């Protein structure tokens, strides 16, 4: 419920970070790790007010789903004595990084696919994260400082994001422009529908910037499948921003970038990683320069449960058949286990936790899955009176969440074996966004 109280004298907060880098020889999402390119982190912030503590976190994994996300959120909630729904964890979606889904792991073991578990899931890493995060968030609470001011700014990021779904004259997907694109003709095609803006929130204790958080919609990869964990160009940009501009911790959240990549501006050459990082850093720096800082006069958060209909095209009986056939292709086994995992998890839960965090006129929407950018643009265009930011890639069990039209266009994202939710999700998500913002 909303308090309506002025909180300038009561809002406090602090940053925390936990190293979540897998060990050499352990699985990343696609490969067994041979070495570490960049360390990976869970970077978070704890807000303390007259309500229960509220925690946000950006986790440097490709995704965290179902029972894995529940476990992490419960550990953090227990450590700061808050409710599970008051913890919002989002992945940055780096691809040379781990994937965690305990529900899928248990299904794979049930059907005898232990070798697939060993190849793709590092169960011990989640246990380590849960052990390490609890003292980290407790220490953040102990050292929390007053948040007296909040800043918001945005800026265009030039020549990074592009829409990866390119339709032909028949309205069907003709080209898919993945994170890197070696085809010069496909790169030359128009940028397509994107949100070109990066949104930046800064939290202040008088003249001291405590931390900042940014929100930008794109897949965050220049190249991957290196067998070395990496935070890619996003990690480079956020480090430069902290080290050269704010001198404070920075949390980067991936927006609704399910259908967005750097493919138009990335031919896959190694040098492009740094070039993309500089472009993103320049956007962050300009957003900092455009920031308007003001005293905190209101703070609130509101929860909701999002109920999304299951995509029935890849039916559960087919998933069971694939898993029961020991000659099945490993990729098919993975898809089947994740579909069954989502069905199993969703049957036991009343819905997907979503929320909005409000500080003055800035509202941050915490959303699940690989949302298409249309949802982010919908929120921003409908509510121009607020500074709308969106963090997607929360509950990752949904996989891609397209708009209704995309299910009839073809393409990778809304294939029956990829997405877990149906074309009827669009009006439900938009109604949920409306409800969160207007609460």
N, C-alpha and C positions, 0 to 999 in steps of 0.2 A: 504494500500500500504506500501511498505518497505521504510524506510528512509535511511538505509545504513550509518547512522551517528555513530560516536563514542560517547558513552554516559557516560563515566566515571565521568564527571563533572555534569551530569544532572539527572541521575537516582536516585530517592528517593523512599522511601516506609515505610510502617508501618503496624503493626498487629492490628487486632480488634477482639473482641469476644462478643457474645450476648448469654445470657442464654435462651434456648429454651425448658426448662423442662415443661412438661404439669402439670396441677394441679391434685391433687387427685380427683378421680371421673370422670375424663375426659378420652376419648378413646385413647388407643394405637392402633397399627395396628391390633392387634388380641384380646385384652382384655381391660376392663375398669381398669384404674390405681388405685391400692389400696395404694401404697406407692412409694417412690423414693429410688431406689438403688444407682444410680449415677445421678448427674445433667447432662443434655444434653446441647450442645453448638453449635452455628454457629461460627466457628473459621475461620478467613479470613485474607487476606493481600491485601493492595492497592499498586500498582506500579504507580509511577508518572514519566513521561518522557516527551520528546518533542511531543509525540502522546497523544491521549486521555487516561485518567486514565484507568488502567486495574485491575480488581478485581477478586481474586480467593477465594473460600470459601468451607469449608468442614462442612456439616450440619449433626448433629447427629440424623437423622431420617431414617426410612427404605427407603423412597423415596419421591420425590416431582415432580409432574407431571403437564403438560398442563397449564391451567390458573393459578394454584398456583405458578409454577415456573416463569411464565411471571410476575406475580404480584411482587414477591420478587425481581427479577432481575431489574424490572422497578424502584422499590423503591430505590435500591442501586445505580442504574445508575443516578437517579435524584439527589440523595444526593451528589454524587461526580462529577456531571456534565459530564457524559460520555454517551456512547451509550449502549443500552441493550445488544448487542452482545459482549461488552467489559466486561461483568460480567459473570463469569463461576462458577456456584454453583454445587457441587456434594454432594450426601449423602454418609455417611459412611455405611449405610445399616444395622444398628443395628435393631434387630427384636422386642425387647421390647422397642419400640419407635414409634412415630406417623408416619402416612402416610398422605400426603396432595395432594388432587386432586379436585380443585374447579369445574372443568368441570364435573367430575363424580358426585359430590355432586348435582349440578344443575339438572343433568339427573335423579338422584334418586328422588329428590323432585318433578320433573315434573311427574313422574309415581306413586307418592304417597308413596314412600318408605322412609318416614321421620324417621322411627324407625331404619332403617339401617344406615342412616346418623348419628343419635345420638349415635349409637353403635360403629361406626368405624372412624368417622372424627371429629376432633376438629377444627372447622372453626375459632373460636376465637383465637386459638394459632397462626395461620398464621397472623392474624391481629396484634396481639401483637408483633410478630417478626418484621413485617414491620415497626411498630411504633418505636421499640427499635433499629433496625439496622441503621436507618438513622443518628441519632446523633453519633452513634458509628463509622461509617465510616467517617463522617465529622471530628470527633476528630482525627481519624487516619491520615487523610490528613493534618490536622493542625499541628500535631506533627511528620510528616514524616521526616526521616533522610536520608542522603546520603547512598546509597548502593555502597560501594567501591569495594567489593570483593564478589565472589560467590564460593561456594564449591560444589563438587559432589563426592559422594562415594556410593558404594553398597556392599552388603554382602549377603551370603546365610542365609536364615532362615531355621533352621533344625527342621524337624518333627512338622510342623504346617499344611502346605497346602497339599491337596491331591485332585486328580480328583474324582468327585463324580459320574461320568458316567462310569460304568464298563460294557463292552460288553462281550457277550458270543461267542461261536464258530460260531454262525450264523451271527455275526456282529450286532445283536440287543442288546439293553440295558438289561442286566440280573440283575444287582443290581444298586441301587442308594444309594450312601454313603452320607447321609445328614450331617448336622453340627455335630451332635452326632450320634454314631452308636453303638448300644448295641450288634450287631452280631459279635462275635469274628472272624468268618470265613471271613466276608466281610472286617473287619478291617485288616486282614492279607494279603489281596490281594495287588498287587503292587500299589505304589503311583500314577502312571499314569502321564499323561502330565500336568505339572505345570510350572510356572515361579518361581524358588526357591529364586530369588533375591529380596531384598528390596532396593529401590533406595532412596537416601537421598540428598536433596538440602539444603544448608545452605546459608543464606544471611548475609552479614557482613558490619558493619561500622568500617573499619580498623580492630582492634583487638576484637571488640565487636560483638558477634553473635546476630543479631536482631531477627531472627526467623529461623525455619527450617521446611521443608515439606518432608514427606515420601510417597512412592507409593508402595503398595504391593497388590497382587491379591489373595484374598480369601474371602469367606463369613466370617464375623467377630464374629460369635457366638460360644459359648461353650454350653450353654443351654439357653432356653427362655420360653415364656409363663408363666412367674412368676407374671404377673400383676404389675410389678415394673420396671419403665424405667431404662435402663442400657446401659452403653457403653462397657460392657463386657471386654474380655481380651485385645482388642485393646485399650480401654480407659485406662486400667491399665498400659499398656506398654508405651503409649505416655506420661502419667503423670510421670512415672518413668524416662523416657528419658529427659523430661524437668527439672525435679527436681534434678536429679543426674548427668546428663552429660552436657547438653548445658546451663542450667540456663536461658533458653529463651523459648518463646512460640513455640509450635509444632503443625503443621497441618498434620493430617493423611488422605491420600486419598486412597480409595479402587480402585485397578486397575481392569483389566478385569477378574473378578473372578466369572462370572456367573455360570461356571461349576466347581468351586473350593470350597472346604470346609476343615475343620479340622477333618473330620469324621474318617480318618484312625487313628488319634492320640487322639481321644476323645470318650470315652465310655459313656459320659454323667454324670459322677460323678462330684460333685460340685468342688472338689479339682483341677480338670483339668483346670478350668478357670485360676487359678494362674499359673499353669505350662505352659500353652500356652502363658500367658502374659510374663513370664520370657524368654521363647524362642524367642518371638518377640522382646523383649527388648534387648536381646543379639545380635540379628541381627542388630538392630538399632545402638547399641553401636559399633559393628564391622564396620558398614558402616561409622560411625563417625570417627573411627580410620583409615579407608581407604580413607578418604576424601582428595581430592586435592583442595586446595584453590588458587584462582588466581584473579588478578584484573579484574573487569568488563570492557570489551572493546566493547561489543555489546549487545544490547537489542532490541527485536522486538516481535510483536505478529501479527498473521494473522488469519483471519476468513474464514470460508467456510459454505456452507449450504449442509447438508446431506439429500438426498431424498431416503427414504427406502420404498419399495413396501409393501402394506398391505397384511397380510395373510388372504386369503379369505375363509379358511376352516370353521371358526366359523363366519358364515355370519351375516350381520347386521339385516336381517329380523328375524333371530333366536333370536338375542339379544332383538329386539323389542318385540317379542312374550313372552320371559321370563319376561321382565320387565312389560308387560301388564297383566300378570297372577299373581294375588295376592297370589296364593298358591305356587309359585316358591320357591325353596330352596334358602336360603340367600347367600350361596356361588355362586350359579348360577347367582343370581341377581348382586352380586359384579362383577363377571367376565363380565357379559353383559354390565353393566354400564361403566366399564373401557374400554371395546372394543369400545363402541359407543363414549365415551369421546375422545379416541385417534383418531377415524375417524373424529369426529367433529372438534377437534383442528387442525388436519393435513390438513383438507380442507381449513382452514382459514390462514394457514401459508405457506410460500414458502419453508420451510424445517426446519431441526433441526440445531440450532447453534452449530458449533464445532469450535475449534481453536487450534493453537499451540503457546505456549509461548517459546521464545528462549532467553537464556542468555548465551553468548559465545557458547560453543559446546553442551550445555544442552538444550534439547527440550522436553517440556511437552505437550502431546496431551490431549485435553479436549474432552471427548467422552460421548455419551449417553448410558443409559440402562444397562442391565446386560449382557455385552459383554462376550463372551467366551474367554478364555485365549489365544486361537490361534491368535487372533488379536494383542494382546500385543507382543507375540513372533514373529509374522510376522514383526512388526515394528522394534523390536530390532535386529532381525537377518538380515534384509535387509539393515539397516543403522547403521553398527557398528562404523562408523566414528563419530557418535553423542552419547551423553548420553541420551537415550530415556527413558522418564518416561510417564506413562499413568494413567490418572484419568478417570474412567468410572462412571456409576451411576449419570450422569448428568440428562438430560431429561429422566424421569422414565416411561413415558407413553408407551414406546416401550415394556416394560417388558424384557424378555430374548431375546438376539440376538445371535443365534447360527451360526455355520458355515453350509454350505449347506448339508454336509453329515449327520449332526446331525438330520436333519428333517426326514431322512429315517431310523434312528436307533431306534426311539421310545424314551421312557423316558419322564420325567416330563417337562423339560424346553421348549421343542418345541411342546408340545401338542397344538391343535387348540385353546383351551380356555385359554392358558397361554401366549404364545408369540403373539405379535401384528404384527410382520413383517415376510415376507416370506423367503423361502430358497434362493431366488435370491439376498438377501442383501449382501452376502459375497463379491462378486467382487466389488460392489459399495463402501462398507466400505474400502476395501483395496486400491481402487483407490483414495478415499478421504484421507486416511492416506498418500499415496504417494504424493498427491498434497500439503497437509499441510506441510510435511517435506521438500519438494523441492521448496516451494515458496520462 
